[in-house]
Amino acid sequence: MYPLRVSHRLLLTLFVSQSLFSAAQISIITLHAIAAGILGGSDAAAGMPTTVVTFSQSMMAYAMGIIMGRYGRRMGLCAAYGFAFLGAVLGLISVLHGIFPLLLISSAGMGIARSGSQMSRFVVGEMFPAAQRAQMIGRIVFAGTIGAIFGPALVEPSSRLARFLSLELTPEPFLAHTDLASVVMPGTEFSQQLTTGPWVMASFLIGISFLITFFLLRPEPALVAEQYSELPHHDLGGKSKHTLRELLRLPNVQLAILSMLISQTVMSTLMTITPWHMHLADHSNAQVSLVIAAHVLGMFGLSPLTGYLIDRYGRVTMMVVAALILIASTIISPLSAQMPYLVAGLFLLGLGWNFGYVAGSSMLADALRGAERTRVAGFNDMLVAFCAGLGTLSSGFLFGLGGFLFVSAGGGALALLLLALIRALSVKQLALKQA
C-alpha cells in the first residue's frame, strides 16, 4: 500500500519531464516549416514535417500503449523520450548538412515520442482516486502551457548556445553545399531564417527528461495505480481477459474516445486555418500571434480548474459543456474578421477542447485498468491523432470551398454530433448498469 504522497511525487516527476519535453518539441516546431521549406526548396515541403509528426504519432500510439502495458509506464515513457532524443539529434544533423529526407526521419522520431508522452495523462490519472482523477490529469495537461510559453522563447538563446558549441550554420558553406541560395530571402540575416539552435537545445532538454523519468519515476506507477482501481483485477504483465474489440464495445469507453476524438478534430481543423484566414483579412503577424496565444491559453491555461470542475460535476456533464463551448466558438469565430471575435472564438475553441479532452481522458481512466487501460488508451490516441491529421489536411480544402464560415460550420456540425452521441451512449450505459 503506497501513501498518497507517493502519487504526488510521481506526478511532480511527470510534470517536470513533460514540461521539458513540451518546451523542446515546440521550440523545434517553431522553425520546422522554415527549415523544411529551405531544405526542401518548395512551399509544399514546408508542411511535410508537421504531417509526418502527426501520422507517425498516430501509427505508433497503439504500440506505445502495448509497451506500457507489458513493460511498465516508466520504461514506456523512457522509450518515448529516447525516440525524441534521436529525432532531435537527426534533426540537428539534417540542418547542419542540408539533408531534407533526414529532417523527415527526425520528424517521425518526434511523432513517435509524442505518441508515448501523450500517455502521461493516463499514467497520472490511474495513480489517484477517482474523485481526484480529472484534477490530476488537468495538471499534467497544464504542462503543455510551459512548452507553449517557453518553447518559442528558446529559439534565440538556443542559437547562442549552438554558436558557443560551434554547431551553428554559416551561410556560405551551407548554401554552396545545398544549392538553396534562391530559397533564402535576400536582405535577411541567414541566422534569422535558419538555425540549428532549437535542435541543440531540444537534445539537452529531452536528455534531461529521459534521465528524470528513468531515475525518479519510481516505484512503477502501474503498481501504485492498483490500489486506486475500482475494477476487478487484471494481470499487469500485459495479458488481458478481454480483446480490444470487446473493450471498445463498452458504452463509457466509446463515449470517452468520441469526446476526445471530436474535440481534437474540431480544434485542429479550425486552429490550422485561422492564421491563413487572418492573413487574407490583412491582419499582422503580431495579431495572428495574439489570437493563437489566446487559443493556447484556452487549451492549457485553465487545465487545473477544468479538472476540478470535471471531478465536481461529473464527466458526462462537462462533456456536454465542452460541446456547447465548441458550438459557441464555431458561431463567434466567423461572425467577423475583427480581432475581438477571433480572440474570443479561438479562446473558446481551446477551452472546449480542454473540457472534452480531459473529461474523455478521465472517463477512459475510470473505465479500465492495467494493461487493458494502456492498450485502449494507445488505440484512442492513434485514432485521435489520425482524425486530427485528416482535419488539418481537409481544412484548406473546406476553406477553398466556402471560406472560414464553411470550416466553422463543419466544426459546429461535429460538436452537435457529440451532443447527440453523449445522450445516446449515456442512456446505453445506464441501461447496461441496470441490467
Secondary structure, DSSP 8 states (H G I E B T S, - for coil): ---HHHHHHHHHHHHHHHHHHHHHHHHHHHHHHHHHHHHHTSHHHHTHHHHHHHHHHHHHHHHHHHHHHHH-HHHHHHHHHHHHHHHHHHHHHHHHHT-HHHHHHHHHHHHHHHHHHTTHHHHHHHTS-GGGHHHHHHHHHHHHHHHHHHHHHTHHHHHHHHHHTT----HHHHHHHHT-TTTS-TTS-HHHH--SHHHHHHHHHHHHHHHHHHHHS-S-HHHHHGGG--S----TTS--SS-HHHHHTSHHHHHHHHHHHHHHHHHHHHHHHHHHHHHHTT--HHHHHHHHHHHHIIIIITHHHHHHHHHHH-HHHHHHHHHHHHHHHHHHGGG-SSHHHHHHHHHHHHHHHHHHHHHHHHHHHHH--HHHHHHHHHHHHHHHHHHHHHHHHHHHHHHHHHHHHHHHHHHHHHHHHHHHHHHHHHHHHHHHHH-
